[in-house]
Amino acid sequence: MAPKYPASLALVAEGLSAARGYRVLFERLSLRVSAGEVMELRGPNGSGKSTLLRILAGLTQAAAGSVRIEGEVRDVQRRYLGHLDAVKPTETALEQLTFWARFHGRPQTVAEDALAAVGLASRADVPGRGLSAGQKRRLALGRLIVDPCPIWLLDEPVAALDVDGRALVERLIAGHVADGGLVIAAMHGSGFPDARTLDLSPAPVAA
């Protein structure tokens, strides 16, 4: 089966700088991630992984530098999944994915299929407050399925997940890159097969 997205697809950043308060997180940072690639952002808490993802998603303005998307792709979308799951406590799991399906102009059956794909079909009628932390993460991952797009920007996608949940994320990512999509993920712990790494750890201070 031919890839869904063109081989020319790439997310490119040049000369990015960002700060939090008076502290520089990173400066003059450049990267290029192409179709079929996974890049992991590594570094300790506070090193700028989440900030970089939000800049790449267009949600936060960099202090300097630029981000662009290359390739012959119409209406390129970037799907950002933050480390907070944004699960509404009073709406059921199905209602929440149905909202996103309708938001993107897709039928409820897409939401039902996504729930099944992330292992939550039996929890469809459970409100958000009744879901465990891992189930909330699975529900958030369902948004990646409800409206496919070529670029995934994931902030700690395996947080709160058990072994089966982590295997789910690995399957989703493997299928996405097989379709010619690309993934950039902020990670702690073990990573994904064949992923490249960008280390945002601050440089050691000279004695």
C-alpha positions in Angstrom: 0.0 0.0 0.0 1.3 3.4 -1.0 2.1 5.9 1.8 -0.8 8.3 2.6 1.5 11.4 2.7 4.2 12.5 0.2 7.8 11.7 0.7 8.6 15.4 0.3 6.9 16.2 3.6 9.1 17.7 6.3 8.9 19.9 9.3 11.8 22.3 9.4 12.9 24.7 12.2 15.8 27.2 11.8 17.6 29.2 14.5 14.9 28.8 17.2 15.5 30.5 20.6 13.2 30.4 23.6 13.3 31.6 27.2 11.2 31.3 30.3 11.4 34.4 32.4 15.1 35.4 32.4 16.3 31.8 31.7 17.3 30.8 28.2 15.8 27.3 27.4 17.6 26.9 24.0 19.0 29.2 21.3 19.9 28.9 17.6 18.2 25.4 17.5 17.6 23.9 14.1 16.0 20.6 13.1 14.5 18.8 10.1 12.1 15.9 10.5 11.0 14.2 7.2 8.2 11.9 6.2 8.4 8.5 7.9 10.7 9.7 10.7 10.3 9.8 14.5 12.3 12.3 16.5 12.5 12.1 20.3 13.1 15.3 22.4 15.2 14.4 25.4 16.4 16.3 28.4 15.6 16.9 32.1 12.4 18.6 33.2 12.6 22.3 32.4 15.0 21.9 29.5 12.4 23.2 27.0 10.9 20.1 25.4 7.3 21.1 25.9 8.1 24.7 24.8 9.7 23.5 21.6 6.7 21.3 20.8 4.4 24.2 21.3 6.5 26.4 19.1 6.5 23.7 16.4 2.7 23.4 16.7 2.3 27.1 16.3 0.9 27.6 19.8 3.8 29.5 21.3 5.9 32.2 19.7 9.7 31.7 19.6 12.0 34.5 20.7 13.8 34.0 17.4 13.9 31.7 14.4 11.3 30.2 12.1 9.3 27.0 11.5 8.0 25.9 8.1 6.4 22.8 6.5 7.8 21.5 3.2 6.2 19.2 0.7 3.3 19.0 -1.6 0.6 18.6 1.0 -2.6 20.5 0.9 -3.9 22.1 4.2 -1.1 20.6 6.3 -2.2 20.2 9.9 -0.2 19.6 12.9 -1.8 17.6 15.7 -0.5 18.6 19.1 -1.1 16.3 22.1 0.0 17.9 25.3 1.0 16.2 28.5 -2.4 17.3 30.0 -5.1 15.1 28.5 -7.9 17.8 28.4 -10.6 15.3 29.3 -13.8 16.8 30.4 -15.1 15.3 33.7 -18.8 15.3 32.9 -18.8 14.1 29.3 -18.6 10.5 28.4 -15.7 9.1 26.5 -17.8 8.7 23.3 -19.2 12.2 23.6 -15.7 13.7 23.8 -14.4 11.9 20.7 -17.7 12.6 18.9 -17.2 16.3 19.5 -13.8 16.2 17.8 -15.1 14.1 15.0 -17.9 16.6 14.3 -15.5 19.5 14.7 -13.4 18.0 11.9 -16.5 17.2 9.8 -16.5 13.5 10.4 -19.4 11.1 11.5 -19.8 9.6 14.9 -18.9 6.2 13.6 -15.3 7.6 13.3 -15.4 8.3 17.1 -16.7 4.9 17.8 -14.0 3.3 15.8 -11.3 5.4 17.5 -12.6 4.4 20.9 -12.3 0.7 19.9 -8.8 1.3 18.5 -7.5 2.7 21.8 -9.2 0.0 23.9 -12.0 2.0 25.4 -15.1 0.6 23.6 -16.3 -0.9 26.9 -15.9 2.6 28.6 -17.8 4.6 25.9 -20.5 5.7 28.3 -18.2 6.5 31.3 -17.8 10.2 32.0 -14.3 11.6 32.1 -14.2 11.7 35.9 -14.7 7.9 36.0 -11.7 7.1 33.8 -8.3 6.2 35.2 -5.2 8.3 34.3 -4.2 5.7 31.8 -7.7 5.6 30.2 -7.7 9.4 30.0 -4.4 9.2 28.1 -5.9 6.6 25.8 -8.9 8.9 25.2 -6.6 11.7 24.3 -4.7 9.4 21.9 -8.1 8.7 20.2 -7.9 12.3 18.8 -5.0 11.2 16.6 -7.3 8.7 15.0 -10.5 10.7 14.7 -8.9 13.2 12.3 -5.7 11.9 10.7 -3.1 14.5 9.8 0.6 14.1 8.7 2.4 15.8 11.6 2.1 14.5 15.2 3.7 16.6 18.1 3.4 14.5 21.2 4.3 15.6 24.8 5.1 12.5 26.8 2.6 10.2 24.9 3.2 7.2 27.1 2.7 9.0 30.5 0.4 7.1 32.8 0.1 4.1 30.5 0.7 0.5 31.4 2.6 -2.0 29.2 -0.4 -2.6 26.9 -0.9 1.2 26.6 2.7 1.8 25.6 2.4 -1.0 23.0 -0.7 0.9 21.7 1.3 4.1 21.3 4.1 2.2 19.5 1.5 0.7 17.1 -0.1 4.0 16.4 3.3 5.7 15.7 4.5 2.7 13.5 1.3 2.9 11.5 1.6 6.7 11.1 5.2 6.7 9.9 4.3 3.8 7.5 1.7 6.1 6.0 4.5 8.7 5.5 3.6 10.8 8.5 6.2 12.2 10.9 6.3 12.3 14.7 8.2 14.5 17.2 7.7 13.4 20.8 9.0 14.7 24.1 10.1 11.5 26.0 11.4 10.2 29.3 12.5 6.6 29.7 12.8 4.1 26.9 12.0 5.3 23.4 10.6 4.1 20.1 12.4 1.9 17.6 14.5 3.7 15.0 13.8 7.1 16.5 16.3 10.0 16.2 17.2 12.0 19.3 17.5 15.7 19.9 19.0 16.3 23.4 17.9 19.6 25.0 20.0 19.0 28.1 21.7 22.3 29.1 25.4 22.5 28.6 27.4 21.9 31.7 28.7 25.1 33.4 32.4 25.5 33.2 34.2 25.3 36.6 
